[in-house]
Amino acid sequence: IALSSAVRYDEDNSTLRRVQGARRVVFDRRNHVIGQLGRMTVVHRDNPELRRCTFVSTLLGTLRQTRNEWCER
């Protein structure tokens, strides 16, 4: 899935690993994230204070979304 041209991926506040050009989260056999929780953060190109992020913690649907300062490491 491509990002909108209005936002960019925030490398400093994201934890998704890049493998062959794609970012991914790896799960163990119990459906939990291996390593750090998967966090994807995007920022608005014209206003870097506007952030949105999603945390992935289990394969079966545990997603949490937040914004702005809550997306910072």
N, C-alpha and C positions, 0 to 999 in steps of 0.2 A: 504494500500500500504506500503510495507516495504522499508526502506531506504537502499541504497547501503552500503556495508561494508566499503567503502572509506570515508563515511561521518557520522557525528553524529548530533543528534538534539541538538540545543543550547538552553538550558533551560533559561539562563540569558537574552537572547535577543529575546525571543518568548513570545507570549501572548495567544496562544491557550490553552483552558482549557482541562484538562484530565477528561474524564468521562468513567468509566468502562474500563480503559486501552486504550481508543481511544481519540485522540485529536480532538476537534471540535470547530466550530464557530456557534453561535446561532443568528438567524435573527428575526427581529420583523415583524409585518404584512405588513409593507411597504418595506420589503426586505433589510433593513439596519442592520448592525451588532449591536447587543445589547452589550453595554459595550465598551471596547477598540477594536480598529480595530484588526482583526485577523492577527497576524504576525507569520509566521513560518520561523525560521532561521536554517540553517544547516551549519556546519563547516567541513572542510577537517580534517581527523584524523591526518595526518602527518604535516599539516601546518594550525594551528588555525587562522592565519591571513586571510585565504581564506574563506570568508563567502558568502552565497547566501540566500536571503530571498524573501518571497512573502507576500504582504499585501492584505487582502481580505476586501473590504468595502461594497459591496452590493451583493446580491444573483444573480443578473442578469448580472454578468460578469465584475465587476470592480475589476480587479487584477492589482497589480503593482509589478514589480520585481526590485531588486537592488542588490548591492554587497558591500562587505568589510565594511568600516566604516559607510556607510549609513544604515547598518543593526543594528547598536548598539542603545541601548535605550538612 
